[in-house]
Amino acid sequence: MDKAVGDDWVKNTIASWRHSIWVGVYDPLPVVFKGPWVWYKTVREIVTLERMHRAFDRGLMTYGMIKGRKKASSTAEKSS
């Protein structure tokens, strides 16, 4: 890799973890009439999202993007 660069996206995405929980609080109708199995899955996802938010906030998890350029192969250099 030539000139690989990384960027930390935690600061840009940290608010979205709790926001996705509150979206369900403000509009609970898709879950209310589905039954106990969906309630269980919803509570499980709320706990997971909150744990992920805390992990990102405390630096235990990171989220980002890495970009770079592949070095030119030796066969491509010979043919030019």
C-alpha positions in Angstrom: 0.0 0.0 0.0 1.1 3.5 -0.8 0.1 6.4 1.4 -2.5 4.6 3.5 -4.6 7.1 5.5 -7.1 6.4 8.3 -9.9 8.5 9.7 -11.7 8.2 13.1 -15.5 8.4 12.6 -16.5 7.8 16.2 -17.0 11.5 16.9 -19.3 11.8 13.9 -21.4 8.7 14.6 -21.5 8.5 18.4 -24.9 10.2 18.6 -26.6 7.8 16.2 -26.4 4.9 18.6 -28.7 6.4 21.2 -30.8 8.2 18.5 -31.8 4.8 17.0 -33.1 3.7 20.4 -35.2 6.9 20.8 -36.7 6.5 17.4 -38.3 3.3 18.7 -39.5 5.0 21.8 -41.2 7.7 19.9 -42.9 5.3 17.5 -43.5 2.0 19.3 -46.5 0.8 17.2 -44.5 -1.6 15.0 -43.4 -3.5 18.1 -46.5 -3.2 20.4 -48.8 -5.5 18.5 -46.3 -8.1 17.4 -46.1 -10.2 20.5 -43.5 -11.3 23.2 -40.9 -12.6 20.8 -40.5 -9.2 19.1 -40.5 -7.5 22.5 -37.6 -9.7 23.6 -35.7 -8.9 20.4 -36.3 -5.2 20.8 -35.1 -5.1 24.4 -32.1 -7.2 23.3 -31.2 -4.7 20.6 -31.7 -1.7 22.9 -29.2 -3.2 25.3 -26.7 -4.0 22.5 -27.0 -0.4 21.1 -26.4 1.1 24.5 -23.4 -1.1 25.1 -21.9 -0.2 21.7 -22.5 3.5 22.5 -20.6 3.2 25.8 -17.8 1.2 24.2 -17.3 3.9 21.5 -17.5 6.6 24.1 -14.9 5.0 26.3 -12.5 4.2 23.4 -13.0 0.4 23.6 -14.3 0.3 20.1 -13.4 2.4 17.1 -15.1 3.1 13.8 -13.4 4.6 10.8 -12.3 4.4 7.3 -8.9 3.4 5.8 -8.0 4.3 2.3 -4.9 3.8 0.3 -3.5 3.1 -3.2 -2.2 -0.2 -4.4 1.4 0.0 -5.6 1.8 -0.5 -9.3 2.8 -4.0 -10.2 6.2 -4.6 -11.7 4.6 -6.0 -14.9 2.6 -2.8 -15.5 5.8 -0.8 -15.1 7.7 -2.9 -17.6 5.0 -2.6 -20.3 4.9 1.2 -20.1 
